[in-house]
Amino acid sequence: MKQDDYDISRTIDVNDVKQNTDEITDTITDAQGHHQEAVRESRVASPVSAANIYPSQQNQTLPPDSILQGSKYQIIKVLGKGGFGITYYGIQTGLNRPVAIKEFYMRDYCSRDDSSTVTYTRPDEMQKVMTFREKFLKEARMIADMSHENIVKIIDVFEENNTAYYIMEHINGGSL
């Protein structure tokens, strides 16, 4: 294919993308090492199970029908959960169109009170959580600046419930 066959609205500096990817990889590696160290220390200190070390898995996700951005988005169901976030299937209510909603939620460092507000369970690790949150927002903004048929479109980015979100077009199909 010729270069003209691609519809790219912005030139992407490969070195910037590589540097950002390297930074995220380094931070994730640091977090994984810290997690493994904490588990090892807990096993040495006392015979406590990992379930007692980390926040409860209950109430981690927003319940169905939760509203974000003053009724702009409605949560329908959970699509997936990982160590750094929760992805929901939702509706952009004004346009009545399906969206994917990505919520920043570091499960080993966060919990959710009885409302939708995220709380941080390890105050001594707050700087690490905030660093990851900023990288989450930076990633969303970088993707939003790109335009290519193989890159999902970011519709919105915002902070609410003491955490961050980005809204993407919902594409039917299986997980990649």
C-alpha positions in Angstrom: 0.0 0.0 0.0 1.1 3.5 -0.7 1.3 6.1 2.1 -1.6 8.0 0.5 -3.9 5.0 1.2 -3.9 5.7 4.9 -6.1 8.3 6.5 -4.0 9.5 9.4 -5.0 13.0 10.5 -1.9 13.5 12.7 1.7 12.5 12.3 2.8 10.4 15.3 6.3 10.7 16.5 7.4 7.0 17.0 10.0 8.0 19.6 7.4 9.7 21.8 5.1 6.7 21.6 8.1 4.3 22.4 9.2 6.5 25.3 5.7 6.6 26.8 5.3 2.8 26.3 8.7 2.3 28.0 7.6 4.5 31.0 4.3 2.6 31.4 6.1 -0.7 31.2 8.7 0.4 33.8 5.9 1.6 36.2 3.9 -1.7 35.8 7.1 -3.7 36.4 7.8 -1.7 39.6 4.2 -2.2 40.8 4.3 -6.0 40.1 7.6 -6.2 42.0 6.1 -4.3 44.9 3.0 -6.5 44.9 5.1 -9.7 45.0 7.3 -8.3 47.8 4.2 -7.4 49.8 2.8 -10.9 49.4 6.2 -12.4 50.4 6.5 -10.2 53.5 2.9 -11.0 54.6 3.6 -14.8 54.4 6.8 -14.4 56.5 5.2 -12.0 59.1 2.1 -14.2 59.7 0.1 -17.0 58.1 -2.5 -14.6 56.7 -4.1 -15.3 53.3 -3.8 -12.9 50.4 -7.6 -12.3 50.8 -6.9 -10.5 54.1 -4.2 -8.4 52.6 -6.1 -6.8 49.7 -9.4 -5.0 49.6 -12.5 -7.1 49.2 -13.4 -8.0 45.6 -17.0 -7.0 46.5 -18.3 -3.6 45.5 -15.3 -3.0 43.2 -17.5 -2.2 40.2 -20.2 0.4 39.6 -23.6 -1.2 39.7 -25.8 -1.4 36.6 -27.7 1.8 35.9 -25.0 4.0 37.5 -24.9 7.5 35.9 -21.7 9.4 35.0 -21.3 13.0 34.0 -24.8 14.1 35.2 -26.7 11.5 33.1 -24.5 11.8 30.0 -23.4 8.1 30.3 -25.2 5.1 31.9 -23.5 1.9 33.0 -25.2 -1.2 31.7 -22.8 -4.1 32.7 -19.2 -5.0 33.3 -17.2 -6.1 30.2 -13.9 -6.9 32.0 -11.7 -6.2 35.0 -7.9 -6.1 35.3 -5.3 -4.9 37.7 -5.5 -1.3 36.6 -9.1 -0.8 35.5 -12.6 -1.9 34.9 -14.3 -1.7 31.5 -18.1 -1.3 31.3 -20.6 -1.5 28.5 -22.7 1.6 28.6 -25.0 4.0 26.8 -24.3 7.6 25.8 -27.7 8.7 26.7 -28.0 11.9 24.6 -27.3 10.0 21.4 -28.7 6.6 22.6 -25.5 4.8 21.3 -23.5 2.1 22.9 -20.1 3.0 24.4 -17.3 1.3 26.3 -16.4 3.0 29.5 -12.9 2.5 31.0 -12.5 3.3 34.7 -9.1 3.7 36.4 -9.2 1.3 39.3 -6.1 -0.3 40.7 -7.7 -3.2 42.5 -4.8 -3.8 44.9 -4.9 -0.1 46.0 -8.5 0.9 45.7 -11.9 0.1 47.1 -15.3 1.7 46.6 -17.5 3.0 49.4 -21.3 2.4 49.5 -21.7 5.0 46.8 -19.7 5.1 43.6 -16.7 7.0 45.1 -13.3 5.3 44.9 -11.2 5.3 48.0 -7.5 4.5 48.3 -6.7 1.7 50.8 -3.0 2.3 51.0 -2.3 6.0 51.9 1.5 5.3 51.9 1.2 4.3 48.2 -0.9 7.3 47.1 1.8 8.8 45.0 2.2 5.6 43.0 -1.6 5.5 42.4 -1.7 9.2 41.3 1.3 8.5 38.9 -0.6 5.6 37.3 -3.8 7.7 37.1 -2.0 10.5 35.3 -0.5 7.9 32.8 -4.1 6.5 32.3 -5.3 10.0 31.4 -2.3 10.7 29.2 -2.8 7.4 27.3 -6.5 8.4 26.7 -5.5 11.8 25.4 -2.8 10.3 23.1 -5.3 7.8 21.6 -7.9 10.5 21.2 -5.5 12.5 19.1 -5.1 9.5 16.7 -7.3 8.8 13.7 -7.0 5.4 12.0 -9.5 2.7 11.2 -7.7 0.2 13.4 -7.6 2.5 16.5 -10.7 2.7 18.7 -12.1 6.3 18.9 -12.0 8.0 22.3 -15.1 10.1 22.8 -14.6 11.7 26.2 -12.1 11.8 29.1 -13.0 13.0 32.6 -12.5 12.7 36.3 -15.3 11.8 38.7 -15.9 9.6 41.7 -12.3 10.3 42.9 -11.0 8.5 39.8 -10.7 8.9 36.0 -12.6 7.6 33.0 -12.5 7.5 29.3 -15.3 6.8 26.9 -14.7 4.8 23.7 -16.8 3.8 20.8 -18.2 0.3 21.5 -17.2 -2.2 18.9 -19.0 -5.5 18.8 -17.0 -8.7 18.8 -14.7 -10.6 21.1 -11.8 -9.5 23.2 -8.5 -8.9 21.4 
